[in-house]
Amino acid sequence: MNFIDKAFFDGLHGDDFLQAMTDIYNYSEVREELDKYPRFVRDIILIIDYDTALQMGGLDDILHGSMADQADNIIIALKNAGADDEAELLKKANTLPDDELEEIYDSLALNNDYEGFWDLIRDYIDREMDKK
């Protein structure tokens, strides 16, 4: 039983489930098994990766660095979670030259309503868990 199975078994919701998903960094081999879980699990882990990359490498890391191949999937995950504003900012950033990214970066949830952003993610988890 991996950490995702345990989170489901324990009936975790909201922030508890979200915090459990951060174990992806301790058990990266689980990434190879993500397809066997509901879409929202993959979305949550992708959003956690997005947030980590954004904090460590900035928007450039998302668009041109380690997460560049996942940018479209991040946008989808953000939309699925109800973080439409964040998704639209990231989508817009994909179309801008690098010298115009600062304004987008300053508008991201990380630099504004960070807690509100994570509230959306926790609500997404709860909605999806209630469907089970």
C-alpha positions as CSV (number, residue, x, y, z in Angstrom):
1,M,0.0,0.0,0.0
2,N,1.5,3.3,-1.0
3,F,0.7,6.8,0.4
4,I,-2.1,7.4,-2.1
5,D,-3.8,4.1,-1.3
6,K,-3.4,4.9,2.4
7,A,-4.9,8.3,2.0
8,F,-8.0,6.7,0.4
9,F,-8.1,3.9,2.9
10,D,-7.9,6.4,5.8
11,G,-10.7,8.5,4.2
12,L,-8.7,11.7,4.1
13,H,-10.2,14.8,2.8
14,G,-9.2,18.4,2.2
15,D,-5.9,19.5,3.6
16,D,-5.1,16.1,5.1
17,F,-5.3,14.5,1.6
18,L,-3.4,17.3,0.1
19,Q,-0.6,17.0,2.7
20,A,-0.5,13.2,2.1
21,M,0.1,13.8,-1.6
22,T,3.3,15.7,-0.9
23,D,4.8,12.3,-0.1
24,I,5.3,12.0,-3.9
25,Y,8.7,13.6,-3.3
26,N,9.6,10.7,-0.9
27,Y,8.2,8.0,-3.1
28,S,8.8,9.2,-6.7
29,E,8.3,5.7,-8.0
30,V,4.6,6.1,-7.4
31,R,4.5,8.5,-10.4
32,E,4.6,5.5,-12.6
33,E,1.4,4.3,-11.1
34,L,-0.6,7.5,-11.2
35,D,-2.8,6.4,-14.2
36,K,-4.5,3.8,-11.9
37,Y,-5.9,6.6,-9.7
38,P,-8.8,9.0,-10.4
39,R,-7.9,12.1,-12.4
40,F,-8.0,14.4,-9.5
41,V,-5.1,12.6,-7.8
42,R,-2.9,13.3,-10.8
43,D,-4.2,16.9,-10.9
44,I,-3.3,17.4,-7.2
45,I,0.2,16.0,-7.6
46,L,0.7,18.1,-10.7
47,I,-0.4,21.2,-8.9
48,I,1.9,20.4,-6.0
49,D,4.8,20.0,-8.6
50,Y,3.7,23.3,-10.2
51,D,3.8,25.2,-6.9
52,T,7.2,23.7,-6.0
53,A,8.7,24.5,-9.4
54,L,7.3,28.0,-9.3
55,Q,8.7,28.7,-5.8
56,M,12.1,27.2,-6.6
57,G,12.7,28.2,-10.2
58,G,10.0,30.8,-11.0
59,L,7.7,31.0,-14.0
60,D,10.6,30.4,-16.3
61,D,11.0,26.9,-14.8
62,I,7.4,26.2,-15.7
63,L,7.6,27.5,-19.2
64,H,11.1,26.7,-20.3
65,G,12.6,24.5,-17.6
66,S,11.9,21.3,-15.8
67,M,8.1,21.6,-16.0
68,A,7.9,22.9,-19.6
69,D,6.6,19.6,-21.0
70,Q,3.9,19.6,-18.4
71,A,2.6,23.2,-18.9
72,D,-0.5,22.2,-20.8
73,N,-1.3,19.5,-18.3
74,I,-0.8,22.0,-15.4
75,I,-3.3,24.4,-17.1
76,I,-5.9,21.5,-17.4
77,A,-5.3,20.5,-13.7
78,L,-5.7,24.1,-12.5
79,K,-9.0,24.4,-14.5
80,N,-10.2,21.0,-13.2
81,A,-9.6,22.3,-9.6
82,G,-11.4,25.6,-10.3
83,A,-8.3,27.7,-10.3
84,D,-9.4,29.3,-13.6
85,D,-7.6,32.6,-13.0
86,E,-4.3,30.9,-12.4
87,A,-4.8,28.7,-15.4
88,E,-5.5,31.7,-17.6
89,L,-2.4,33.5,-16.3
90,L,-0.3,30.5,-17.1
91,K,-1.8,30.1,-20.5
92,K,-1.2,33.8,-21.2
93,A,2.4,33.5,-20.0
94,N,2.9,30.8,-22.6
95,T,2.3,33.3,-25.3
96,L,4.5,36.2,-24.0
97,P,8.2,36.9,-24.5
98,D,10.4,36.3,-21.5
99,D,10.8,40.1,-20.8
100,E,7.0,40.4,-20.2
101,L,6.7,37.5,-17.8
102,E,7.3,39.6,-14.6
103,E,3.8,41.0,-14.7
104,I,2.3,37.6,-15.0
105,Y,4.5,36.2,-12.2
106,D,3.4,39.1,-9.9
107,S,-0.3,38.2,-10.6
108,L,0.0,34.5,-9.8
109,A,-1.6,33.2,-6.6
110,L,1.8,32.6,-5.1
111,N,2.2,36.4,-4.9
112,N,-1.4,37.3,-4.1
113,D,-4.1,35.1,-2.6
114,Y,-2.0,32.0,-1.9
115,E,-4.3,30.7,0.8
116,G,-7.3,31.2,-1.4
117,F,-5.6,29.3,-4.2
118,W,-5.0,26.3,-1.8
119,D,-8.6,26.6,-0.6
120,L,-9.7,25.9,-4.2
121,I,-7.5,22.9,-4.3
122,R,-8.8,21.5,-1.0
123,D,-12.4,22.1,-2.2
124,Y,-11.6,20.2,-5.3
125,I,-10.3,17.3,-3.3
126,D,-13.5,17.3,-1.1
127,R,-15.8,17.5,-4.2
128,E,-14.0,14.5,-5.7
129,M,-13.9,12.5,-2.5
130,D,-17.6,13.1,-2.0
131,K,-18.2,11.4,-5.4
132,K,-16.7,8.2,-4.1
